[in-house]
Amino acid sequence: MMSGVVVIGSQWGDEGKGRIVDYLAQRADIVVRYQGGNNAGHTVEVGDVKYKLHLIPSGILHPGKICIIGNGMVVDPLALIDEIRYLKGHGIDVKSHLKISDRAHVIMPYHKLLDELIEDRKGEHQLGTTRKGIGPAYVDKAERVGIRMCDLMDPEVFKEKLELNLETKNHLLEKVYGAKGLEKGPILENYLKAAEELRGMVCDTTAVIYEGARAGKHILYEGAQGTLLDVDLGTYPYVTSSHPIAGGVCIGAGIGPTMIDSVVGVVKAYTTRVGKGPFPTELSDSTGDYIRERGFEYGTTTGRPRRCGWLDVVMLKYAVRVNGLSHLAITKLDTLGGMDKVKICTAYEYKGEIIENFPASLKVLGECRPVYEELPGWDADVSNITEYNRLPANLLRYVERIKELTGVDICFISVGPKRSQGFELIRLF
């Protein structure tokens, strides 16, 4: 059995990673989130309850699991406390099981304000950020002026760093953006109060993970967003500010690559995207609307409607390559039910030539036209089928064709959001 399993998104995010992490977490001992912030959202349905998580790993829904917010994340302490209270209201004990890296960077009020002002100034060239302060927090991290959780835990250090940063940020807010600067007092009061509430959970999480691995514990690494939103390898600049790819795990969790045994790429049975940027297989018609409504394709964090299109295997094979995917988990097969035909994009046509590699240039990507392979559809409602061999033959053929085109084994498929609506084909833990 594997001991270190990574779950990443193989598309533009929103692939249903929370669903897969929730399933695998049943047999994990430690669940680690390694990048991003509360710009991400995982929706997990347990019984009749639909949980919406933004910072806390999905493993928290299983009693007794150690859940870790890794050093690669940026954390809004106030949003985290709200999420802890939200889960507590559902009877879930968070504080006994959540550990927060003392090296994770803190999202400050000026990050959120700058996020809004910068995005507004771009006008029609906006990136479509969630305005949660994620990008500006990562900017400060790279500029080496960020405030980390260990700083927040020390009132004197936090006050000193806050004063230095406010001097610079207020100058920027007032002189460049014409906005009102922020006062130190309310920030200091609110954040130090939050620090006391979080204090018992903040620690060196790299040591927790390392000792767990040495003891043979099953460790599950949970990514947010998706491969095509990676700041280096995604559809730049329409990307996030961190590394959702498998390579981001080592940095964001503080582990070595030898501690990873398997990388699972989660992929929807079709493709969705939030925000701007080229999307070769997008369906701006009744079929796209059908997929959006049946799949309830609206953002967990923003509520924005997602753009929908056919499955893009050019993109998927790119994700296989840059993540070193060992397995695929296919979600939302139920959404495509009821169609006479389904399509898979197997290549692009660009200026009269067929290309099979995902281009870096967005100009080129925007001029690519999908080359489709058409397959027969399947019954409208498969969500209540509980035995694998009773799934429609055409659905299984679709899954098999994805395996053939990518060369990657399928470890899991789902036909609905609930824990009971999935089939494990290969056991990883």
Summary of the structure (lengths in Angstrom):
residues: 429
radius of gyration: 21.6
end to end distance: 5.4
largest distance: 65.9
contacts: 1528
relative contact order: 0.16
helix: 39%
strand: 22%
